[in-house]
Amino acid sequence: MDMPWPALRSLHEFARLGTIAAVAEARGYTPGAVSQQLATLERAVGQPLLDRVGRRLQLTDAGVVLVEHAERILRSEDAARHALEAVVGEVAGTIRLATFASSAATLLAPSIVAATARHPRLTALTIEVDVDAVTHVVERGDADLAFGLDYPDAPVPRAPGIDVLRVATERFGLAVPHAWRMPGAVSLADAAELDWILPPADTNYGRAVRAACRRAAFEPRVTHSVTDTAVSLAMVAQGLGITLVTDMMLALARPAGLRILRLREEVRRDVVLVRRRGDDARPAVAAMTAVIKEVVGAAVARTPATLDSRRS
Protein backbone atom coordinates (compact mmCIF):
# COMPACT_ATOMS: atom_id res chain seq x y z
CA MET A 1 0.00 0.00 0.00
CA ASP A 2 1.50 3.35 -1.09
CA MET A 3 0.76 5.76 1.74
CA PRO A 4 0.17 9.41 0.73
CA TRP A 5 1.78 11.14 3.71
CA PRO A 6 0.06 14.56 3.42
CA ALA A 7 -3.31 12.79 3.28
CA LEU A 8 -2.49 10.72 6.36
CA ARG A 9 -1.60 13.91 8.23
CA SER A 10 -4.92 15.42 7.19
CA LEU A 11 -6.80 12.35 8.45
CA HIS A 12 -4.93 12.58 11.76
CA GLU A 13 -5.92 16.25 12.03
CA PHE A 14 -9.55 15.45 11.15
CA ALA A 15 -9.69 13.07 14.11
CA ARG A 16 -8.42 15.89 16.33
CA LEU A 17 -10.40 18.82 14.91
CA GLY A 18 -13.60 17.21 13.62
CA THR A 19 -14.24 19.12 10.38
CA ILE A 20 -12.69 19.47 6.93
CA ALA A 21 -12.74 23.25 7.29
CA ALA A 22 -10.78 23.13 10.54
CA VAL A 23 -8.21 20.78 9.01
CA ALA A 24 -7.82 23.09 6.01
CA GLU A 25 -7.25 26.11 8.26
CA ALA A 26 -4.75 24.27 10.46
CA ARG A 27 -2.75 22.86 7.56
CA GLY A 28 -2.90 25.83 5.19
CA TYR A 29 -4.94 24.10 2.46
CA THR A 30 -8.35 24.78 0.96
CA PRO A 31 -11.23 22.55 2.12
CA GLY A 32 -11.40 21.14 -1.40
CA ALA A 33 -7.73 20.16 -1.30
CA VAL A 34 -8.20 18.38 2.03
CA SER A 35 -11.22 16.49 0.66
CA GLN A 36 -9.15 15.39 -2.34
CA GLN A 37 -6.33 14.23 -0.04
CA LEU A 38 -8.73 12.11 2.01
CA ALA A 39 -10.30 10.65 -1.13
CA THR A 40 -6.80 9.71 -2.33
CA LEU A 41 -6.12 8.06 1.03
CA GLU A 42 -9.36 6.06 0.79
CA ARG A 43 -8.32 4.78 -2.64
CA ALA A 44 -4.88 3.85 -1.29
CA VAL A 45 -6.27 1.79 1.60
CA GLY A 46 -9.22 0.44 -0.38
CA GLN A 47 -11.81 1.32 2.27
CA PRO A 48 -13.99 4.32 3.15
CA LEU A 49 -12.49 6.31 6.01
CA LEU A 50 -15.21 8.94 6.46
CA ASP A 51 -18.97 8.62 6.58
CA ARG A 52 -21.60 11.36 6.49
CA VAL A 53 -24.00 11.32 9.42
CA GLY A 54 -26.58 14.06 9.03
CA ARG A 55 -24.65 17.21 8.18
CA ARG A 56 -21.38 16.02 9.72
CA LEU A 57 -18.59 13.72 8.64
CA GLN A 58 -17.28 11.13 11.05
CA LEU A 59 -14.64 8.42 10.92
CA THR A 60 -15.65 4.94 9.83
CA ASP A 61 -14.35 1.92 11.73
CA ALA A 62 -11.51 1.69 9.22
CA GLY A 63 -10.81 5.40 9.72
CA VAL A 64 -10.60 4.94 13.49
CA VAL A 65 -8.16 2.06 13.09
CA LEU A 66 -5.94 4.03 10.70
CA VAL A 67 -5.93 7.10 12.96
CA GLU A 68 -4.84 4.92 15.89
CA HIS A 69 -1.71 4.05 13.92
CA ALA A 70 -1.27 7.38 12.13
CA GLU A 71 0.73 9.22 14.78
CA ARG A 72 3.26 6.38 15.08
CA ILE A 73 3.48 6.06 11.28
CA LEU A 74 3.98 9.80 10.82
CA ARG A 75 6.59 10.01 13.56
CA SER A 76 8.48 7.13 11.93
CA GLU A 77 8.31 8.87 8.56
CA ASP A 78 9.62 12.10 10.12
CA ALA A 79 12.40 10.23 11.94
CA ALA A 80 13.52 8.51 8.71
CA ARG A 81 13.54 11.79 6.79
CA HIS A 82 15.47 13.57 9.52
CA ALA A 83 17.99 10.74 9.82
CA LEU A 84 18.66 10.89 6.08
CA GLU A 85 19.17 14.65 6.30
CA ALA A 86 21.72 14.16 9.08
CA VAL A 87 23.61 11.49 7.09
CA VAL A 88 23.90 13.72 4.04
CA GLY A 89 24.99 16.61 6.24
CA GLU A 90 24.03 19.18 3.60
CA VAL A 91 21.77 22.10 4.37
CA ALA A 92 19.06 21.32 1.86
CA GLY A 93 15.42 20.42 1.64
CA THR A 94 12.36 22.06 3.14
CA ILE A 95 11.95 23.54 6.59
CA ARG A 96 8.53 24.58 7.92
CA LEU A 97 8.35 27.71 10.04
CA ALA A 98 5.42 28.82 12.18
CA THR A 99 5.04 32.48 12.99
CA PHE A 100 2.68 35.12 14.32
CA ALA A 101 2.01 38.54 12.81
CA SER A 102 4.65 40.78 14.41
CA SER A 103 7.41 38.16 14.19
CA ALA A 104 6.65 37.63 10.50
CA ALA A 105 7.06 41.34 9.82
CA THR A 106 10.23 41.92 11.81
CA LEU A 107 12.08 38.63 12.36
CA LEU A 108 10.96 35.85 10.05
CA ALA A 109 11.25 37.51 6.63
CA PRO A 110 14.87 38.69 7.05
CA SER A 111 15.80 35.32 8.56
CA ILE A 112 14.46 33.44 5.53
CA VAL A 113 16.23 35.81 3.13
CA ALA A 114 19.54 35.36 4.97
CA ALA A 115 19.21 31.57 5.34
CA THR A 116 18.29 30.87 1.71
CA ALA A 117 21.04 33.20 0.46
CA ARG A 118 23.57 31.29 2.56
CA HIS A 119 22.09 27.87 1.74
CA PRO A 120 20.61 27.96 -1.80
CA ARG A 121 19.22 24.42 -1.59
CA LEU A 122 17.18 25.25 1.49
CA THR A 123 13.48 26.01 1.02
CA ALA A 124 11.44 27.66 3.77
CA LEU A 125 7.67 27.30 4.07
CA THR A 126 5.70 29.51 6.46
CA ILE A 127 2.41 29.10 8.27
CA GLU A 128 0.80 31.76 10.46
CA VAL A 129 -0.49 30.43 13.78
CA ASP A 130 -1.95 31.61 17.06
CA VAL A 131 1.05 32.74 19.10
CA ASP A 132 -0.24 30.84 22.14
CA ALA A 133 -0.39 27.56 20.20
CA VAL A 134 3.19 27.31 18.94
CA THR A 135 4.18 24.36 21.14
CA HIS A 136 1.24 22.30 19.89
CA VAL A 137 2.02 23.19 16.26
CA VAL A 138 5.58 21.84 16.63
CA GLU A 139 4.46 18.86 18.73
CA ARG A 140 2.07 17.60 16.08
CA GLY A 141 4.61 18.08 13.29
CA ASP A 142 3.03 20.98 11.42
CA ALA A 143 6.21 23.03 11.81
CA ASP A 144 9.89 22.35 12.42
CA LEU A 145 10.53 25.70 14.13
CA ALA A 146 8.06 28.17 15.61
CA PHE A 147 8.47 31.69 16.95
CA GLY A 148 6.84 32.21 20.33
CA LEU A 149 6.53 34.78 23.10
CA ASP A 150 7.49 33.76 26.61
CA TYR A 151 6.21 35.92 29.48
CA PRO A 152 7.33 35.43 33.10
CA ASP A 153 3.68 35.25 34.15
CA ALA A 154 2.45 33.35 31.07
CA PRO A 155 5.21 31.15 29.64
CA VAL A 156 5.11 29.21 26.41
CA PRO A 157 3.80 25.74 27.34
CA ARG A 158 6.60 23.26 27.87
CA ALA A 159 6.21 19.66 26.79
CA PRO A 160 8.31 16.49 26.79
CA GLY A 161 10.45 16.35 23.68
CA ILE A 162 10.20 20.11 23.02
CA ASP A 163 13.00 22.68 23.37
CA VAL A 164 12.30 26.39 23.94
CA LEU A 165 15.26 28.60 22.95
CA ARG A 166 15.42 32.29 23.89
CA VAL A 167 16.59 34.49 21.01
CA ALA A 168 15.81 38.00 22.33
CA THR A 169 14.34 39.90 25.27
CA GLU A 170 12.08 42.93 24.93
CA ARG A 171 11.03 45.47 27.55
CA PHE A 172 7.60 47.03 27.42
CA GLY A 173 6.85 50.70 27.35
CA LEU A 174 3.47 52.38 27.84
CA ALA A 175 1.71 53.57 24.68
CA VAL A 176 -0.48 56.64 25.28
CA PRO A 177 -2.13 59.24 23.02
CA HIS A 178 0.39 61.93 22.08
CA ALA A 179 -1.99 64.66 23.21
CA TRP A 180 -2.08 63.37 26.79
CA ARG A 181 0.08 65.36 29.19
CA MET A 182 2.10 62.72 31.02
CA PRO A 183 5.75 62.62 32.11
CA GLY A 184 8.27 60.72 29.98
CA ALA A 185 8.74 58.04 32.64
CA VAL A 186 5.91 56.52 34.67
CA SER A 187 5.13 53.63 36.94
CA LEU A 188 2.36 51.21 36.13
CA ALA A 189 0.53 52.45 39.21
CA ASP A 190 0.28 55.88 37.53
CA ALA A 191 -2.01 54.26 34.95
CA ALA A 192 -4.35 52.65 37.48
CA GLU A 193 -7.24 55.04 36.76
CA LEU A 194 -6.87 55.06 32.98
CA ASP A 195 -8.76 53.06 30.36
CA TRP A 196 -6.82 50.10 28.94
CA ILE A 197 -6.87 48.40 25.54
CA LEU A 198 -5.80 44.79 26.03
CA PRO A 199 -6.22 41.30 24.59
CA PRO A 200 -8.63 38.98 26.44
CA ALA A 201 -7.59 37.62 29.81
CA ASP A 202 -7.40 34.06 28.47
CA THR A 203 -4.50 34.91 26.12
CA ASN A 204 -0.88 34.73 27.31
CA TYR A 205 -0.33 38.43 26.62
CA GLY A 206 -3.57 39.35 28.36
CA ARG A 207 -2.61 37.29 31.41
CA ALA A 208 0.89 38.75 31.51
CA VAL A 209 -0.22 42.40 31.44
CA ARG A 210 -2.90 41.84 34.07
CA ALA A 211 -0.36 40.11 36.32
CA ALA A 212 2.04 43.05 35.99
CA CYS A 213 -0.74 45.48 36.87
CA ARG A 214 -1.75 43.41 39.90
CA ARG A 215 1.83 43.57 41.17
CA ALA A 216 1.39 47.33 40.97
CA ALA A 217 -1.71 46.91 43.17
CA PHE A 218 -4.49 47.56 40.65
CA GLU A 219 -6.72 45.73 38.20
CA PRO A 220 -6.63 47.36 34.73
CA ARG A 221 -9.93 48.80 33.58
CA VAL A 222 -10.20 47.20 30.14
CA THR A 223 -12.60 49.23 28.03
CA HIS A 224 -11.61 47.65 24.70
CA SER A 225 -10.71 43.96 24.39
CA VAL A 226 -8.62 43.75 21.22
CA THR A 227 -6.18 41.08 20.06
CA ASP A 228 -4.77 42.72 16.92
CA THR A 229 -1.69 44.86 17.69
CA ALA A 230 -2.22 47.33 14.84
CA VAL A 231 -5.83 47.92 15.89
CA SER A 232 -4.85 48.39 19.54
CA LEU A 233 -2.21 51.01 18.70
CA ALA A 234 -4.55 52.81 16.31
CA MET A 235 -7.14 53.03 19.09
CA VAL A 236 -4.52 54.41 21.49
CA ALA A 237 -3.53 57.05 18.93
CA GLN A 238 -7.19 58.08 18.71
CA GLY A 239 -7.33 58.67 22.46
CA LEU A 240 -9.42 55.63 23.39
CA GLY A 241 -7.07 54.26 26.04
CA ILE A 242 -3.55 53.00 26.72
CA THR A 243 -1.66 49.73 26.27
CA LEU A 244 1.79 48.20 26.67
CA VAL A 245 4.07 48.02 23.65
CA THR A 246 7.48 46.74 22.53
CA ASP A 247 9.77 47.63 19.62
CA MET A 248 8.65 44.58 17.68
CA MET A 249 5.02 45.63 18.05
CA LEU A 250 5.87 49.15 16.90
CA ALA A 251 7.68 47.79 13.84
CA LEU A 252 4.37 46.21 12.84
CA ALA A 253 2.38 49.41 13.32
CA ARG A 254 3.18 52.87 14.66
CA PRO A 255 0.32 55.24 13.84
CA ALA A 256 0.66 58.99 14.09
CA GLY A 257 -0.51 60.37 17.40
CA LEU A 258 1.24 57.75 19.55
CA ARG A 259 3.61 58.49 22.41
CA ILE A 260 5.75 55.86 24.16
CA LEU A 261 6.56 56.33 27.85
CA ARG A 262 9.30 54.55 29.76
CA LEU A 263 8.14 52.27 32.57
CA ARG A 264 10.14 52.52 35.78
CA GLU A 265 9.52 48.87 36.60
CA GLU A 266 10.74 46.15 34.27
CA VAL A 267 7.97 44.43 32.32
CA ARG A 268 9.51 42.12 29.73
CA ARG A 269 8.99 39.16 27.45
CA ASP A 270 11.33 36.77 25.63
CA VAL A 271 11.13 36.00 21.93
CA VAL A 272 11.73 32.26 21.67
CA LEU A 273 12.10 29.49 19.12
CA VAL A 274 10.29 26.21 19.70
CA ARG A 275 11.59 22.99 18.13
CA ARG A 276 11.49 19.25 18.73
CA ARG A 277 14.24 17.92 20.98
CA GLY A 278 16.97 16.30 18.90
CA ASP A 279 16.17 18.27 15.76
CA ASP A 280 19.36 20.29 16.26
CA ALA A 281 21.04 17.27 14.58
CA ARG A 282 19.15 18.10 11.36
CA PRO A 283 21.36 20.37 9.21
CA ALA A 284 18.41 22.43 7.94
CA VAL A 285 17.02 23.07 11.44
CA ALA A 286 20.45 23.82 12.90
CA ALA A 287 21.25 26.23 10.07
CA MET A 288 17.93 28.07 10.29
CA THR A 289 18.23 28.30 14.08
CA ALA A 290 21.71 29.82 13.77
CA VAL A 291 20.58 32.34 11.16
CA ILE A 292 17.54 33.39 13.20
CA LYS A 293 19.75 33.99 16.25
CA GLU A 294 22.10 36.14 14.15
CA VAL A 295 19.32 38.14 12.50
CA VAL A 296 17.42 38.72 15.73
CA GLY A 297 20.59 39.65 17.61
CA ALA A 298 21.54 42.19 14.95
CA ALA A 299 18.01 43.62 14.87
CA VAL A 300 17.92 44.06 18.64
CA ALA A 301 21.40 45.63 18.67
CA ARG A 302 20.52 48.32 16.13
CA THR A 303 17.01 49.06 17.44
CA PRO A 304 16.89 51.99 19.89
CA ALA A 305 15.00 51.21 23.06
CA THR A 306 11.28 51.87 22.89
CA LEU A 307 11.65 52.99 26.47
CA ASP A 308 13.35 56.24 25.47
CA SER A 309 10.55 58.78 25.46
CA ARG A 310 12.59 61.04 23.18
CA ARG A 311 11.48 58.84 20.28
CA SER A 312 7.89 59.95 20.87
N, C-alpha and C positions, 0 to 999 in steps of 0.2 A: 504494500500500500504506500503510494507516494503521498507524504503528508505536506499539505500547503501550510507552511508555518504561520504566515500572517493570518490566515483563516482560523487556525487553531487558537491564536492569541485573541481573535475577535470572539470566538465561542467562549473562551475562558472569561473574557470581560462581560459577555452577555449573562453568564451565570452570576456574576457579581453585581451587575447594574440593572439587569432586568428588561431593558428595551434596546432596540436597534439604534434609536436616536441617541441614547446615552452612550452606547458603545462608539458611535460615530464621533460624538463630541470628544470623548476621552482619547480616541486614537487618531484624531485629525483627518478622518475620512468623511465622505458623504454617507447618508443612510443607504443610498443605493449601492455604493461600493461595498459596504458591510454586508448587505443582503447577498450580493454576488459572491463575496468571499465565503459566506456560510453555505450557499448553494454549491460552490465548488468543493467545499469540505464534505458535504453530503454525498456528492458523486464519488469522491475519493474513498469514503468508507463504505459506500453502498447501502446506506440506511438513512432514513430521515432523522434529523437531530432536533428539529423544532416542530412544534405543532401549534396550530391556532386554536385557542379556547376563548370563545367570545371575541372580544376586540384585542386580546393580548396573545403574544407568543409565549410558549413555555417549552422547556426542554422535554424531549421524549426520553424514554428509558435509555435508549442508546446514547442520547445527548448527555444524560446524567453520568453514564459510565465513562464516556470520553472526557468529560470535564474533570472527573475524579483523577484521571491520569494526566491531564493536560499540564498542570503546573510542573510535575516531575519531568515530563517530556520536554517542556519549554526550557526548564532550567538545564537539562542535559544538553539541549541544542545550543544554548548560550555558552555553557562551559566548554563544549567542543570548539565553538567558533573562537572563543577567547584564548583557548589553549593554542590553536593554530596561529593566531595573531602573535602570541608570545614566542612561538618557535621561529616564525619568520623574522621577528624583531624589527620589522620595518613599520614606520608610521604611515599606515595606509588604511583604506577602508572607510567605513561610515561610523560616525559617532553621533549619538542622539543627545541633544541638550534641552533641558527644560528650564524655562525662564518665566519671570513675571514682568509686568510692564516696565517699571523703572529700570530694572537690570538689563532688559533688552535694549533700551535706549542708550544706556551709559556704559555698560560693561560687556554685554554679550557680543554686540556687533563688532567692536574693535578687536575682541578676542578671536572671533572667527576669522576676520581679515588677516590678523597676524599669524594665526596657526596655519591657515591654508597657504599663505605666502611662504612660510617656512617649510611646510610639508605638502607639496603639490598633490600627492596622492591621497590626501585626507579629505573626506567630505563630511560636512557638518549639517545635520538636520535639526530643526528647532521646533519645539512645541511650547505654546504658552499655557501655563497652568495656574491654579490658585496657589498663591505663595505659601499658604498654610498646609498644602498637601504634597510638598515636594518629596518628603520621605516616602510616602506611599507610591508616588510615581516611579521612584527609583526601585523601591522594593519589588514592585510587580513587573519591572523590566521595560517600562515604557520609555525610560531615559537612562543613559549611562551616567550623566552628570546633571545636577540640578542646582541652580542658584536658590538660596534661601536666606531668610532673615531670622537671626537668633537674638531674642531679647532676654535680658536677665530674668524678667518676670514671666516670660512666655517663650520658652526655648523651642527650637525646632524639635519635633518628636524624635527621640533616639529609638533605635531598633536593633536587634541582633543582626549582625552581618552588614551593618551600615556604618560608614565613616562620615563624620561631619567636620569639615576643614575650614577654619577661619581664614578669610582672605583679606578682610579689611574691617575697620571699626569706624563707625560714624557717631558723632555727637549731634543731639537735637538742639535746634534753636526754636524760638517761639515766633510763629508767623502772625503778624497783626496787620490791620489796615494801615496804610501809610499815613492817613490823616489823623490817626489816633495819637494823642500826645502822651507818650510813655518814654521812660528813660531807656538808654541803649542796653542796659543790663538789668535783668529782673530775676526774681525768684518765682518758682511756680506758685507759691502762696499768693503772690501779687495778682495772679489771674483767677483767684478763687471765685470772684463775683462776676466774672465775664462769661459770655456765651461761648460754647465750644462747638467745633465741627470735627467730629471723630467717626471712625468706622464703628460698626456694632461691637458690643462688649464680648461677643462670642468669637471674634477674630483675634489672632495673636497680637496685632498692633493695637487693637482696641483694649485688650486686657493690659498690655504693657503701659499704655498711657494712663489708664485709670489707676494702675498700681502706683505709678510715679506720683500722681496727684494725691492719692491717699497717704503716701509717705509725707507729703506736704500738708497733711491734715485737712483735706477737703475732697469732696466728690465733685467732679466736673459737671457743670450744667450743660448737657449735650442738647442743643436746640436743632441741630441738623446731623442726622446719621448718614454719613456718606463714605463709601469705600474708595471711589476713584480719586486719586491724588490730584489730578488736574482740576477736577470739579471742586474739590475741597479748597484748593488755593485760589481758584477764581472766586469762590464765595467769600473767602477772607478778604480778598482785594476789594470786593464790593461792600465791605463793612458788616457782613452778616455774622461774624464771630472770629475766633482765633483757633489755631491748631499748632501742633508741633511739626517740625520740618527738618530734613537733612539736605546736604548738598546733592545727593543722588536724586532726591525728590524734586529739587529745584531745577536740576538738569532736564527733567521731564517736562516741567511747566513752571514758568515764573512770570505770572501776569503782571502788568503794570498796576501800581497801587498797592504793592506788597512791601512790607518792612519786616526785616528779620532781627529779632532781639536775642542777645546772648543770655543764656540761662546760667545763673550762678551755680546751681547744683548740676552734677553730671547725669544726664539722661542719654543713654547710648544704645546702640544695637550693633551686632556683628553681621557682616555680609559673609555667608558661608557657601561652600560647595558640598553637596551631598553625593556620595557614590557608594557602590557596593564594596564591601571589604574584600580585598584581594585584587580588585580591578586595577590597582596601581601597577600590576605586572603586565597589563595590556599596554603596548606601546602607544596606541592612539589615545587612551585615557590619560596615561602619564604625560604625554606631550601636551594635550589640551589643558590639563591641570596646571602644568608649568607655565604655559602661555597666559592663562587666566590670571595666575598669581602675578606675573610680570606686568600685564596690562593694568590690572587693578592697582597694584602698588604704584605704578607710574602716574595713574590718574589721581590717586589720593595725594601723592607728593606735590603735584602741580595745581591742585585745587585749593584755593584759599578757604579758610574756615568759614563756614556759614555763620559761625558764632560772632564774627566781627561785624558789629552793627554799622561800620562805615561803608559796607557794601550796600546798605539799604538805599 
